Amino acid sequence: MNNGTSDYAGLLVPNGVPKIKTHVKEPEKNAVAAAPRNVCVDDSGPTVKAQTLDELHSLQKKKSAPSTPKGSKGGVLQMSEEEKQRQQLKSISASLASLTRETGPKVVKGDPSKKIEVKAPPPHAEPMLEFKSMSDSALKFTHILYNLSPAELYEQAIKYEKGSFITSTGALATLSGAKTGRSPRDKRIVKEETSEDDLWWGKGSPNIEMDEHTFMVNRERAVDYLNSLDKVFVNDQFLNWDPEHRIKVRIISARAYHALFMYNMCIRPTPEELEDFGTPDFTIYNAGNFPCNRYTHYMTSSTSIDLNLKRKEMIILGTQYAGEMKKGLFSVMHYLMPKRGILSLHSGCNMGKQGDVALFFGLSGTGKTTLSTDHNRLLIGDDEHCWSDNGVSNIEGGCYAKCIDLAPEKEPDIWNAIKFGTVVENVVFDEHTREVDYFDKSVTENTRASYPIEYIPNAKLPCVGPHPKNVILLACDAFGVLPPVSKLTLPQTMYHFISGYTALIAGTEDGIKEPQATFSACFGAAFIMLHPTKYAAMLSDKMKQHGATAWLVNTGWSGGSYGIGKRMKLAYTRKIIDAIHDGSLLKAQYSATSVFGLQIPDKVGGVPSDILHPENMWSDQKVYRETLEKLAGLFIKNFENFVNYKIGDDNNLTSEILAAGPKL
């Protein structure tokens, strides 16, 4: 290259940078005007035929074609796309029908901001809806945003919902409003003839009754609110990965956040399954942005979560906390599944490479999530399961993990799952970098992340497995008197399952100076619908039928109560769990403890033998005995609630189960 020239066809090269090589189009024959000779033309691809930005954007959008194999669904394939949509919209409109006005709103698919033109049906077509009694909501169209993708829901949240942001990892950060947790005192069940005799009512029960009239008043309020909106979100999804026993659910909500949350938490249908979805088995009306009327009978606040098992409906008013939908549906499954002879369980579940399945029961703080997440085993689910004649199956399609104090070293799978598509609730983040501070409790301690189960690398898909081999009951015993592991008999399993024990750690803020025992029947009393003994009897039958073994594992304190002793090392607990999984713990020699009568193994690989017997770790044997008897007394007092309840054909709780409890 010399004197500003190059070998590129003699083109000048000012400042050492070659000129762009161009060619000039020849004018077409008979053209009115030839193209200018100095126009540069990029001939690397075809020219985009778009005159406006709207046209250009329309070319970006490629409509998904149905992927149903030809001939596999004859009836569906013969139906036109217009007819399919008409029937779908008719179904959604019927869901939103007001009983007072005997009709639902006029509904149309799509976002009203996109100025969708509503086409009138052809003259020969059956009218979409007949309006017997006009209302304000019937004079306008309600736009249905149906089963939107996460990307579409992100757009809706960012555009229209104040307080929605994208974090540095791509998750959608949002706020649940004034309520940052469930409102159990505001959750009610309609007492009606079809389910009244089956449900657990009275002392200790989570089921607070309401009458059908009050439910309908709240339903009308929720439906009127949803119908008054320009658009609502509708999710049609499934519960239970076992296709033989799955439930179809429809969630109607006002917020994109709620729609994305349920997209993650329920099982996502394929396009083919949506075509033939039909009428849902259960419907949620989430009008949580709108309060209930506090002067309505039974109402104690502006929040109300109402279940009607006969109508197969759930109403949410006055709370935007998304967990109400998840746990409301779990309550429904706790009613529907046992009616089919299927045991519903509040548990984690994983499976080994040899197909051995383990269930993990435990209340908050016991280590259920940590111990059920094992890189050497496949995760079937973290929270809700069914045990049927076909084996075990996850109820949900996602995980709802706590985020407080989350760190990649402690929970790498959860940390890595917080990415695009995940909803993070009530977290605090840097205004500029959008990096989340998981240690910040400014909004609430109950920060959460909701993500599809596929985000966990070792998730088993589909989320089903064979019959469980081991049933692990986890307790964080802050009294420090329960052994690290003990093998349970079937009566002991029923006793401890019904008890659902863990202990709250002493704290100075609320004046607690010693551990407090907490009992939650079936390790999930807030969600069960039938009496705890019914679930316990089903668990015993399943274990007996399939040869499962139950274990009580203490992840709490050793050598003294909280403040004196030390918490069990996680490494030791993991060794215990490994020994349960590989079957080596069954080969150990066992000896029974006093008071609780628990069977303790003589050795566990990798765990000091002294730790296995809690009395060995206490320096003061008298205080140990007093603490042991104190905890036993709390167990006995709690179990008085269940002594006179009927199991099967027995008039009382069997003496065998009572004998399996502690003795003073």
C-alpha positions, -999 to +999 in steps of 0.1 A: +000+000+000+017+032-012+007+068-016-029+062-004-037+036-029-043-002-028-049-032-050-087-029-046-094-021-082-075+012-079-099+026-053-085+054-031-078+045+005-080+077+026-063+074+060-055+038+052-092+026+053-105+011+021-136+026+005-167+003+005-169-014-028-203-009-045-219-016-077-245+004-096-278-011-108-285-006-145-318+011-152-346-012-163-359-010-198-389+012-203-385+025-167-400+059-161-369+071-142-336+054-138-321+048-104-294+073-095-260+062-105-245+068-070-268+046-049-252+019-028-271-014-029-266-043-004-273-074-024-265-098+005-302-107+010-337-099-003-351-065+004-376-062+033-410-054+018-423-031+046-434+005+044-440+012+081-427+000+114-460-018+122-455-038+090-419-045+099-429-057+133-456-079+119-430-097+098-411-105+130-439-124+144-443-160+133-474-177+143-470-212+158-486-239+137-504-268+155-481-298+158-508-324+164-500-355+143-525-360+115-553-384+123-545-386+160-574-364+170-599-368+143-627-348+160-604-319+168-587-317+134-620-315+116-629-284+135-619-250+120-596-227+139-624-202+142-647-228+158-620-239+182-615-203+193-652-197+196-657-227+218-626-217+240-639-182+244-674-194+252-659-216+279-640-187+294-670-164+293-690-191+310-664-192+338-668-155+343-705-156+343-724-137+370-752-157+385-771-125+391-771-116+354-770-152+341-742-145+316-706-138+312-689-109+295-683-106+258-647-119+255-621-116+228-585-128+227-556-104+228-543-072+244-566-042+240-535-019+236-528-037+202-561-024+188-575-058+179-604-056+155-633-077+167-648-095+138-685-101+138-695-138+133-708-148+099-746-147+095-749-184+094-729-190+126-744-196+160-741-164+181-712-166+206-733-157+236-769-148+244-773-119+268-804-125+289-798-095+311-775-067+302-750-052+326-723-026+323-696-053+318-716-068+290-716-036+270-678-039+264-654-065+254-631-081+281-599-090+264-585-125+273-548-129+275-548-167+273-519-189+283-493-163+275-456-173+273-431-160+299-418-134+274-453-120+268-460-119+305-427-101+311-439-074+286-473-071+303-457-068+338-431-043+328-455-021+308-485-021+331-476-033+367-458-008+388-431-024+409-421-049+382-384-050+372-359-073+355-330-084+377-294-087+366-299-125+361-331-120+340-357-129+366-389-108+370-388-090+404-422-080+417-442-070+448-471-088+463-485-057+480-493-054+517-496-092+522-462-109+519-474-143+532-505-164+534-535-154+555-547-186+571-572-169+593-590-155+563-592-188+544-626-205+546-644-236+533-680-237+523-699-262+546-722-279+521-738-313+518-715-330+493-683-326+514-694-316+550-692-351+564-657-358+549-640-326+561-622-321+594-639-294+614-634-281+649-605-279+673-571-280+656-585-280+621-574-254+595-608-255+579-629-225+590-665-228+578-686-204+558-721-207+542-728-209+505-746-176+504-716-157+517-694-175+492-717-164+463-716-128+476-678-129+475-678-147+441-701-120+427-677-093+439-646-110+424-663-117+391-677-082+388-642-068+394-626-091+368-653-083+343-648-046+348-612-048+336-601-042+300-581-074+301-577-105+323-551-133+323-564-169+319-542-199+325-554-234+316-530-259+332-527-293+349-520-306+384-504-341+390-478-356+366-496-389+367-517-386+335-543-411+349-551-388+378-543-353+366-566-324+373-575-295+349-573-261+365-582-227+352-568-196+368-583-162+360-563-133+374-557-095+370-519-095+371-493-107+348-472-116+379-499-141+390-502-156+355-464-161+353-463-175+388-490-201+380-474-208+346-443-219+366-461-237+395-487-258+375-479-283+348-477-266+314-499-282+287-487-288+251-505-270+223-523-302+214-535-306+250-548-271+250-569-277+219-588-304+237-587-289+272-625-285+276-641-276+309-617-273+338-621-294+370-614-264+392-613-227+387-596-199+406-609-163+405-580-142+417-594-107+423-568-101+449-562-065+438-598-058+451-608-062+488-638-081+501-665-062+519-657-064+556-693-061+565-701-094+547-710-123+571-679-142+583-654-116+571-628-105+597-606-083+574-605-071+538-589-104+528-609-135+520-598-168+504-628-190+499-631-226+487-663-242+474-658-279+467-692-284+453-689-256+428-652-265+422-642-228+427-618-207+447-622-170+453-593-146+463-601-111+475-578-086+492-544-103+489-520-104+460-497-129+476-493-156+449-487-184+473-525-184+482-532-199+447-505-226+450-516-237+485-553-233+478-549-259+450-529-281+473-558-281+497-581-291+469-558-320+460-558-330+497-596-335+493-599-349+458-570-374+458-579-393+490-615-397+476-598-416+447-577-437+471-546-416+464-525-403+493-516-366+490-484-356+507-467-324+518-432-337+511-400-335+490-392-365+468-361-378+450-350-410+433-316-428+431-300-442+400-313-477+409-349-464+410-352-462+448-375-434+458-374-415+491-400-391+506-389-362+528-414-347+553-405-317+574-416-283+585-398-250+578-362-251+590-358-289+592-337-291+560-363-307+537-353-288+507-316-291+513-316-329+520-341-337+492-318-318+467-290-343+461-267-341+430-264-379+431-302-384+429-330-372+406-354-346+420-391-356+415-404-326+434-397-303+463-431-298+480-463-316+469-468-352+458-493-380+453-488-417+461-512-438+440-512-475+428-490-463+399-463-450+423-454-414+433-460-383+412-453-346+417-485-324+419-467-293+405-447-282+375-424-259+394-406-250+427-414-222+452-381-217+470-373-194+499-347-168+490-337-153+523-300-155+528-297-174+495-260-179+485-245-200+456-224-220+480-253-231+501-280-236+475-264-236+440-294-252+422-318-225+435-293-198+429-288-208+392-325-213+387-332-176+393-330-165+356-353-155+328-388-169+335-384-170+373-405-147+395-388-133+426-412-118+451-405-089+475-367-090+471-345-059+474-321-051+445-296-024+435-313+003+416-286+005+390-271-030+386-304-048+395-284-073+415-305-088+443-295-086+479-309-118+493-298-109+528-320-077+529-352-083+547-366-047+542-398-059+526-402-093+543-383-123+555-405-144+533-388-136+500-395-163+474-386-175+439-410-194+416-395-213+386-402-243+364-388-276+377-369-279+344-346-252+358-331-278+383-304-297+364-311-331+379-349-329+378-366-361+366-390-354+338-418-365+337-419-360+375-430-395+384-414-425+401-420-460+415-433-467+450-411-451+477-386-473+495-379-449+524-400-424+542-379-398+561-396-376+588-374-346+596-375-328+629-353-299+640-353-307+678-341-276+695-345-294+729-316-316+719-330-349+731-340-368+700-314-390+683-299-381+650-316-411+634-340-438+645-359-465+626-397-464+631-422-492+633-455-486+614-474-475+645-445-451+654-446-438+618-483-430+622-478-414+656-450-391+645-466-384+611-498-373+629-478-353+654-456-334+628-431-322+653-403-296+651-392-269+675-388-231+671-355-217+682-354-194+712-352-157+703-348-125+723-371-103+701-403-119+712-391-128+747-388-165+741-361-178+764-363-216+756-372-237+726-409-240+717-424-272+704-445-269+672-468-296+660-483-295+625-504-327+617-491-346+586-463-320+584-487-296+567-518-290+589-526-257+572-535-275+539-551-308+549-589-312+545-596-345+561-588-356+596-550-363+600-556-399+611-571-406+576-539-396+559-518-415+584-538-447+579-534-444+541-496-438+546-494-469+568-513-490+542-491-478+514-459-485+533-471-519+543-481-528+508-449-517+492-424-525+519-412-490+527-392-482+558-397-450+579-370-430+597-370-402+621-341-378+615-332-350+639-314-321+622-315-300+653-294-298+685-271-323+703-255-322+737-280-297+751-309-274+741-305-244+718-280-220+734-261-248+752-256-277+728-246-275+691-266-281+660-261-314+642-234-310+615-249-311+581-221-334+570-233-360+596-269-357+585-260-362+549-240-394+558-271-406+576-293-399+546-268-416+523-269-447+546-307-448+544-306-445+506-280-472+500-296-496+524-266-500+548-285-486+577-310-515+576-281-539+584-271-521+616-279-534+651-306-515+670-313-507+706-344-489+720-343-456+740-363-450+771-394-427+771-398-425+733-389-461+726-370-452+694-347-477+677-312-463+674-285-479+652-252-489+667-232-473+639-235-452+608-206-449+584-188-415+587-207-405+619-192-407+654-210-434+674-213-413+705-235-388+687-261-415+678-272-417+715-282-382+726-276-389+764-239-394+756-236-358+745-251-342+776-228-333+805-257-331+830-277-363+829-304-350+853-311-320+830-311-343+800-338-365+817-359-335+827-357-321+791-366-354+776-396-359+798-407-323+792-407-329+754-425-362+758-452-344+778-457-319+750-461-348+725-487-365+748-507-332+753-507-325+716-519-360+707-550-356+730-566-339+700-566-372+681-573-399+707-610-402+702-611-401+664-622-429+642-598-447+619-614-472+595-638-495+614-624-487+648-643-464+672-611-450+686-576-443+675-561-478+678-543-486+710-514-498+689-507-462+677-511-448+712-487-473+725-461-461+699-460-427+715-437-416+744-444-429+780-438-410+812 
